[in-house]
Amino acid sequence: MRGVIFDIEGKYAHFRKTYTNSSSLSYTVPPRTTIQGIIAAILGYERDSYYTYMDESLHISVRKNTPTYKMTQTLNYLRIEKSSEFTKPTKHTQIPFEIIASSKNVSYRVYVGGDTFKDMDVLITRLKNTQYVFPPTLGTAFFLADIEFVSEVHFEKYVSETFTPISSVIKADAVEKIKLEEIALLKEKMPRSFGQNRTLKPLESYFIENSCKRITARLKDGFACWKVDYEGCEEFIVFM
């Protein structure tokens, strides 16, 4: 399967958890829906116009490039109780806001594949030339990000009955067993796709290695990982 790999990084990131209300908590890595939005921004798709199309034609996964930590800041928002306060606000409210940070930049490697994705050539060209229709961000408009093209690649389906060192996040339902090693393993339930009118489909649970190590896992029957070779390295990933 034809595809492309790129890195996205910035000073900070925030990927709001769907079940939070007044306190804005963040996922550790960008969910699949967020990466769809990043790709849509690069290509200039209109808001809410691409969910079904990308669900059917794109395979997406991600891994952390740098260890991260979370910190909470308090943001001042307008407190609107009546329509006139949109133009003449009189009150404010403070909201806890969780931020992803790193000792350097927050960085993620994104894997995108799809033989039926009609804009793959356009995506690769825009990534190579750093020509984006809308500026990429790490979750929110005020966390602008830089993108670096890594490689145009071919993903090869890889089925194994033994343990495989997997670089990306892994859908929890696909895992039969994980080899216990010195890893920092997280499990987060994240959105995978939207339905009509931006209705959220059921969330999926994913395993994430928080210190950027590979997860050595054996997958269940019926699930496969994908092998990819680029820049002299070999990786195995699982699409989200």
C-alpha positions in Angstrom: 0.0 0.0 0.0 1.3 3.4 -1.0 1.8 6.0 1.7 3.8 8.8 3.2 5.4 9.6 6.6 5.9 13.0 8.1 6.8 14.6 11.4 4.7 17.3 13.1 6.2 19.2 16.0 5.7 22.4 18.1 6.4 23.9 21.4 3.2 22.7 23.0 0.1 20.5 22.2 -3.4 20.0 23.4 -5.8 17.3 22.2 -9.0 17.8 24.2 -10.5 14.7 25.7 -14.1 14.3 24.4 -15.5 13.5 27.9 -14.1 16.5 29.7 -16.4 19.5 30.5 -15.1 22.6 32.3 -11.6 21.2 32.7 -9.8 20.7 29.4 -7.8 17.5 29.7 -5.6 16.3 26.9 -4.8 13.0 25.2 -1.1 12.0 25.1 -1.0 11.6 21.3 -3.3 13.1 18.6 -6.3 10.9 18.0 -7.1 9.7 14.5 -9.7 12.4 14.1 -7.2 15.1 14.9 -4.7 13.7 12.3 -7.5 13.7 9.7 -8.0 17.4 10.5 -4.2 18.1 10.0 -4.3 16.3 6.6 -7.5 18.2 5.7 -5.8 21.5 6.6 -2.8 20.7 4.5 -5.1 19.9 1.5 -7.6 22.7 2.1 -10.7 20.6 2.7 -13.7 22.4 4.0 -14.7 21.8 7.6 -16.9 18.7 8.1 -16.6 17.7 4.4 -14.1 14.8 4.6 -15.0 12.4 7.5 -16.6 9.7 5.5 -14.2 10.0 2.6 -11.1 9.7 4.8 -12.6 6.9 6.9 -13.0 4.8 3.7 -9.7 5.7 1.9 -7.1 6.5 4.5 -5.1 4.4 7.0 -3.5 6.5 9.7 -1.2 5.9 12.7 1.1 7.8 15.0 4.0 7.5 17.4 5.8 9.8 19.8 9.2 11.1 18.8 10.0 12.8 22.1 9.1 12.0 25.7 6.4 14.3 27.0 4.8 15.4 30.2 1.6 17.2 31.1 1.1 20.5 33.0 -2.0 22.4 33.8 -2.4 26.2 33.3 -5.4 28.3 34.0 -6.9 30.2 31.1 -9.2 33.2 31.3 -12.4 32.8 29.2 -15.3 35.2 28.6 -18.3 34.3 30.7 -21.3 34.9 28.5 -24.7 35.0 30.1 -26.6 37.1 27.5 -26.2 38.0 23.9 -25.1 41.6 24.5 -22.0 40.3 26.4 -20.5 39.0 23.1 -19.7 42.5 22.2 -19.3 44.0 25.7 -18.2 41.3 28.0 -18.3 42.0 31.7 -17.4 38.8 33.3 -14.6 36.1 33.0 -14.2 32.6 34.1 -11.0 30.6 34.7 -10.7 27.1 33.1 -7.9 24.5 33.9 -6.2 23.7 30.6 -3.9 20.6 30.3 -0.9 21.1 28.0 1.5 18.6 26.5 5.1 19.7 26.8 8.6 18.3 26.4 12.2 19.2 27.3 12.5 20.1 23.6 9.7 20.3 21.1 6.6 18.1 21.2 7.0 15.8 18.2 5.0 13.0 16.6 5.6 10.8 13.6 2.5 10.3 11.4 2.0 7.4 9.0 -0.6 7.8 6.2 -1.4 5.1 3.7 -4.2 4.5 1.1 -4.2 3.2 -2.4 -7.7 4.6 -3.0 -7.0 8.1 -1.6 -7.2 10.3 -4.7 -5.3 13.2 -3.2 -2.2 11.2 -2.1 0.0 12.8 -4.9 -1.2 16.2 -3.8 -0.5 15.5 -0.1 3.0 14.2 -0.9 3.8 17.2 -3.0 2.5 19.7 -0.4 4.5 17.9 2.3 7.7 18.0 0.3 7.3 21.7 -0.6 5.8 22.8 2.7 2.8 24.3 0.9 -0.2 24.0 3.2 -3.6 25.6 2.5 -4.3 26.1 6.2 -1.5 26.3 8.9 -1.1 23.0 10.8 -1.5 23.0 14.5 -1.1 20.6 17.4 -4.7 20.4 18.5 -5.6 24.1 19.0 -5.3 27.2 16.9 -2.7 28.8 19.2 -0.4 25.8 19.1 1.0 26.2 15.6 3.2 23.4 14.4 6.0 22.7 11.9 5.8 19.7 9.5 8.8 17.9 8.1 8.5 15.5 5.2 10.2 12.1 6.1 9.6 9.7 3.2 7.3 8.4 0.6 6.9 4.8 1.4 5.2 1.5 0.7 3.4 -0.3 3.5 3.5 -4.1 3.4 1.0 -6.2 5.3 2.8 -8.4 7.9 1.1 -11.2 9.7 3.1 -12.9 12.5 2.2 -15.4 15.2 5.1 -14.3 17.3 5.9 -11.1 19.2 6.6 -8.1 17.0 8.3 -4.8 18.0 5.6 -2.2 17.1 6.6 1.5 16.8 3.1 3.1 16.7 0.2 3.2 19.0 -1.8 -0.1 19.0 -5.6 -0.6 19.2 -6.2 -2.5 22.4 -8.7 -4.9 20.9 -5.9 -6.1 18.5 -3.5 -7.2 21.2 -3.4 -10.7 22.5 -0.3 -10.3 24.7 2.3 -7.7 25.5 5.8 -8.7 26.5 6.7 -7.1 29.8 9.8 -5.0 29.5 11.0 -1.7 30.8 8.3 0.4 29.1 6.0 3.2 30.2 2.7 1.9 28.9 -0.5 4.0 28.8 -4.0 3.0 27.7 -6.3 5.8 26.4 -9.7 5.7 24.9 -9.8 8.1 21.9 -12.1 9.0 19.1 -11.5 7.3 15.8 -14.1 8.8 13.4 -17.1 11.0 13.1 -20.5 10.3 11.6 -23.0 12.7 9.9 -23.2 16.2 11.4 -19.9 15.6 13.3 -21.5 13.1 15.6 -18.9 11.1 17.4 -18.8 7.4 16.8 -17.8 5.0 19.6 -14.4 5.5 21.1 -11.5 3.0 20.8 -8.9 2.1 23.3 -5.2 2.3 22.4 -1.9 1.4 24.0 0.7 4.2 23.9 4.4 3.8 24.9 5.0 7.1 26.7 8.9 7.0 26.6 9.1 6.5 22.8 10.1 2.9 23.0 8.6 0.1 20.8 5.8 -2.1 22.2 6.6 -5.8 21.8 3.3 -7.4 21.3 1.6 -10.4 19.8 -1.6 -9.6 17.9 -4.8 -11.6 17.8 -5.9 -13.6 14.8 -7.5 -11.4 12.2 -5.3 -8.4 13.1 -2.2 -7.5 11.1 0.6 -5.0 11.4 2.3 -3.3 8.5 6.0 -3.3 7.7 7.6 -0.2 6.3 11.2 0.5 5.3 12.6 4.0 4.9 15.9 5.9 5.4 17.6 2.7 6.3 15.3 1.6 9.1 12.5 -1.0 9.4 9.4 -0.4 11.4 6.2 -2.3 12.2 3.1 -0.2 12.8 -0.6 -0.8 13.4 -3.1 1.6 11.9 -5.6 3.2 14.2 
